[in-house]
Amino acid sequence: MVELSHEDVQLIGKDANMKVAQRIRELRQLKNLTQTELANRIHSDRQYLYKIETGKVGISVAKLAVIAKALDVELKELV
């Protein structure tokens, strides 16, 4: 078992958030959706979606599942 430092945990979390954020943005753009359109589909506001797509906020698995459904992709395509 590997012992992770606090800094390791923060870096891993930040990297994971950014990868998921980039994938959401990429898929949204491939589907020709604006942030506002996707935000409406997930019953959220555009500013919150912007924060997700820029990695400024973490996102729960439940919210990821909602976004995946709104983008008509499987959850695994986001992670």
BAFI-3210 file (N, C-alpha, C; in Angstrom, 3 decimals, decimal comma, padded with zeros to 6 digits):
// residues 79
n [1|2|3|4|5|6|7|8|9|10|11|12|13|14|15|16|17|18|19|20|21|22|23|24|25|26|27|28|29|30|31|32|33|34|35|36|37|38|39|40|41|42|43|44|45|46|47|48|49|50|51|52|53|54|55|56|57|58|59|60|61|62|63|64|65|66|67|68|69|70|71|72|73|74|75|76|77|78|79]
n.u [000,842|000,516|001,715|000,355|001,186|-000,214|000,054|000,381|-002,175|-003,714|-002,651|-003,234|-006,036|-006,585|-005,546|-007,196|-009,708|-009,278|-008,889|-011,388|-012,960|-011,994|-012,779|-015,582|-016,089|-015,028|-016,735|-019,185|-018,796|-018,395|-020,949|-022,148|-023,234|-023,996|-022,640|-024,778|-026,948|-026,293|-026,189|-028,884|-030,016|-029,092|-030,286|-029,081|-027,045|-025,353|-022,993|-022,172|-021,669|-019,595|-017,629|-017,273|-016,254|-013,858|-012,464|-012,637|-014,349|-015,032|-016,664|-019,434|-019,979|-022,608|-023,496|-021,815|-022,896|-025,379|-024,609|-023,363|-025,596|-027,079|-025,411|-025,623|-023,871|-021,907|-021,151|-018,500|-017,141|-016,545|-014,629]
n.v [-001,167|002,228|005,131|008,270|011,673|014,703|016,718|015,169|014,044|016,348|017,231|015,046|015,070|017,610|017,310|015,241|016,530|018,499|016,964|015,707|017,999|019,090|017,068|017,134|019,700|019,307|017,258|018,592|020,635|019,100|018,156|020,388|022,211|025,021|026,446|027,396|025,960|023,290|023,608|024,204|021,745|020,168|021,263|023,479|026,425|028,509|029,628|027,895|025,585|026,590|026,841|024,152|023,227|024,561|023,544|024,719|023,995|021,019|017,950|015,883|012,315|011,756|014,146|014,070|011,838|012,848|014,851|013,262|011,837|013,988|014,700|012,522|010,333|007,613|007,334|006,564|007,730|010,248|010,130]
n.w [000,000|-000,776|000,740|000,753|000,562|001,908|000,024|-002,310|-002,535|-002,972|-005,445|-007,138|-007,011|-008,109|-010,707|-011,660|-011,574|-013,547|-015,869|-016,155|-016,388|-018,805|-020,540|-020,356|-021,424|-024,011|-025,054|-024,891|-026,740|-029,064|-029,375|-030,178|-028,309|-026,295|-023,267|-021,782|-022,854|-022,139|-019,382|-018,855|-019,530|-017,448|-015,319|-014,026|-013,535|-015,970|-015,021|-012,995|-014,514|-016,062|-014,047|-013,461|-015,929|-016,038|-013,983|-011,515|-009,516|-007,683|-008,615|-008,058|-008,277|-008,830|-010,080|-012,282|-013,559|-014,287|-016,084|-018,024|-018,974|-020,029|-022,090|-023,619|-023,404|-022,064|-018,590|-018,113|-020,207|-019,426|-017,511]
ca.u [000,000|001,315|001,371|000,310|001,247|-001,317|000,320|000,081|-003,627|-004,199|-002,240|-004,011|-007,399|-006,615|-005,330|-008,409|-010,738|-008,979|-009,126|-012,834|-013,441|-011,654|-013,591|-016,948|-016,069|-014,804|-017,952|-020,216|-018,516|-018,649|-022,407|-022,589|-024,042|-023,400|-022,683|-026,145|-027,812|-026,007|-026,607|-030,334|-030,304|-028,769|-030,995|-028,075|-026,822|-024,180|-021,809|-021,741|-021,079|-018,295|-016,709|-016,970|-015,423|-012,540|-011,859|-012,670|-015,110|-015,092|-017,972|-019,789|-020,270|-024,015|-023,578|-021,179|-023,862|-026,390|-023,984|-023,211|-026,925|-027,435|-024,562|-025,923|-022,686|-021,800|-020,375|-017,079|-016,548|-016,171|-013,510]
ca.v [000,000|003,442|006,241|009,527|012,891|015,638|017,389|014,196|013,945|017,579|017,243|014,022|015,581|018,731|016,749|014,509|017,531|019,157|016,013|015,572|019,297|019,189|016,099|017,666|020,797|018,718|016,580|019,610|021,306|018,128|018,062|021,734|022,805|026,107|026,194|027,667|024,840|022,135|023,964|024,037|020,305|019,558|022,069|024,251|027,682|028,529|029,953|026,667|024,739|027,209|026,463|022,728|023,081|025,151|022,852|025,572|023,271|019,572|017,499|014,577|011,264|011,925|015,238|013,555|010,950|013,721|015,486|012,216|011,602|015,168|014,688|011,259|009,476|006,820|007,978|006,245|008,613|011,503|009,930]
ca.w [000,000|-000,910|001,634|000,002|001,361|001,701|-001,257|-003,366|-002,643|-003,604|-006,852|-007,842|-007,108|-009,053|-012,039|-012,038|-011,865|-014,821|-016,959|-016,304|-016,876|-020,225|-021,287|-020,421|-022,386|-025,330|-025,495|-025,084|-028,009|-030,132|-029,518|-030,584|-027,244|-025,535|-021,824|-021,319|-023,244|-021,290|-018,018|-018,798|-019,555|-016,147|-014,315|-013,320|-014,256|-016,829|-014,230|-012,323|-015,545|-016,366|-012,974|-013,659|-017,117|-015,810|-012,857|-010,320|-008,497|-007,812|-009,063|-007,505|-009,247|-009,211|-011,052|-013,493|-014,202|-014,894|-017,246|-019,036|-019,559|-020,823|-023,285|-024,293|-023,384|-020,844|-017,528|-018,260|-021,218|-018,780|-016,573]
c.u [000,897|000,798|001,441|000,397|000,015|-001,169|000,020|-001,425|-004,200|-003,866|-003,030|-005,439|-007,526|-006,461|-006,581|-009,534|-010,520|-009,231|-010,614|-013,416|-013,196|-012,518|-015,032|-017,021|-015,930|-016,077|-019,088|-020,024|-018,749|-020,142|-023,012|-023,560|-023,286|-023,397|-024,093|-027,070|-027,568|-026,431|-028,116|-030,717|-030,066|-029,396|-030,021|-027,927|-025,497|-022,904|-021,267|-021,083|-019,712|-017,260|-016,323|-015,972|-014,028|-011,832|-011,852|-013,457|-014,994|-016,507|-018,225|-020,035|-021,716|-024,166|-022,911|-022,144|-024,944|-025,829|-023,803|-024,537|-027,323|-026,634|-024,773|-024,666|-022,722|-020,891|-018,882|-016,392|-016,103|-014,946|-012,382]
c.v [001,243|004,511|007,531|010,707|013,737|016,349|016,466|014,118|015,174|017,609|016,234|014,495|016,695|018,237|016,016|015,479|018,175|018,230|015,831|016,861|019,438|018,258|016,573|018,772|020,263|018,063|017,570|020,289|020,372|017,982|019,403|022,360|023,970|025,703|026,389|026,505|023,610|022,407|023,798|022,562|019,654|020,334|022,796|025,583|027,640|028,784|028,730|025,729|025,282|026,801|024,988|022,570|023,691|024,525|023,655|024,931|021,780|019,166|016,102|013,574|011,392|013,022|014,823|012,663|011,766|014,377|014,469|011,942|012,758|015,232|013,419|010,418|008,657|007,545|007,747|007,123|009,948|011,352|009,126]
c.w [000,000|000,042|000,813|000,954|001,069|000,352|-002,436|-003,616|-003,341|-005,087|-007,682|-008,048|-008,131|-010,487|-012,529|-012,387|-013,229|-016,006|-017,213|-016,876|-018,372|-021,059|-021,413|-021,469|-023,818|-025,874|-025,741|-026,434|-029,201|-030,422|-029,943|-029,589|-026,620|-024,060|-021,288|-021,656|-022,380|-019,852|-017,860|-018,764|-018,198|-014,986|-013,390|-014,031|-015,002|-016,032|-013,487|-013,326|-015,959|-015,316|-013,061|-014,794|-016,970|-014,608|-011,576|-009,178|-008,754|-008,184|-008,512|-008,628|-009,725|-010,266|-012,363|-014,271|-014,908|-016,155|-018,370|-019,743|-020,467|-022,116|-024,121|-024,481|-022,098|-019,851|-017,713|-019,299|-020,624|-017,886|-017,170]
res [m|v|e|l|s|h|e|d|v|q|l|i|g|k|d|a|n|m|k|v|a|q|r|i|r|e|l|r|q|l|k|n|l|t|q|t|e|l|a|n|r|i|h|s|d|r|q|y|l|y|k|i|e|t|g|k|v|g|i|s|v|a|k|l|a|v|i|a|k|a|l|d|v|e|l|k|e|l|v]
***
